[in-house]
Amino acid sequence: MANAGSFGVELEKSVRRLREQFHGSISVEKANVLMERYNHNHDLVSSWLVKQMDELRLENEDGSQADPAAQDGQNALKDRDIQEVAITMNLLPLTEKNLRMLDDAQRGQIGKEDCQFACRMCDYMWWRRVPERKKVSQCRKCKVKYDPVPKDKMWGKAEFHCLQCGHTFTGFAQMGTSSPCFRCGSPVLPSRILPPRRSQTERVTKNTHRCSAENCYNRQGPYTPGACCVHPKTRQQNNMPTVLFPSAVHESTGSTVATCLSQGSLIEDLDNLILEDLKEEEEGDNN
């Protein structure tokens, strides 16, 4: 039973990755057939599909034939399912988006981005690695799907680069809220919010958090009206919520591809997330 469960997870992962590589243009049924046939090797099938599409395009343009000496090309051409998918894919318009999709598929890559999400109703914040083309994640508590927190409203551990003295440092902040440089004291805006990493090791520092927010537990000097300190100690002392800026509820267009990457946490096990996704989908079908 354990082996069967593991096989099911691997199949589901490969199917979702294959469909995500081609932005949902491959049906679930066809993706399952190909992944079972080629032992979950989505990169191999992706490269064969792109190769087959190139061969078909050349045949349509100038009547040239595929090179029979190319082993990969032979295998692709012999597979009727791959050929059928390639024919369908060749009907897609040659837009910049589709060309980038094919280029990524040929290199075995899926464009993705680390995004911050926040649910106001549950006062819950999380990070997820999501496909660049479809940035959406579901709150684990209320099961509502959300868009990412806007980049200019993100908060958390931030990276700073002081333009006055060249010092680089990190600290808790929200984008748009300055903090004094630990070296020269000049106000510095954060350049980016850093997503959490399991492999990150916290550096021991003697620097104590300071920012320009009026409610900062360690504020020194003038403050910025309307700014709010994001440091956990400040928020705990003032009984403040975790969420500073909530995500907007996602409005589905019906084109989202279920993918292990769309719910791929930065700090959690991928197989467990796949199993949870499957459970959520089964519950949704039953409802």
Secondary structure by P-SEA (a helix, b strand, c coil): caaaaaaaaaaaaaaaaaaaaacccccaaaaaaaaaaaccaaaaaaaaaaaaaaaaaaaaccccccccccaaaaaaaacaaaaaaaaaaaaccccaaaaaaaaaaaacbbbbbbbbbbbccccccccccccccbbbbbccccccccccccccccccbbbbbbccccccbbbbbccccccccccccccccccccccccccccccccccccccccccccccccccccccccccaaaaaaacccccccccccccccccccccccccccccccaaaaaaaaaaaaaaaaac
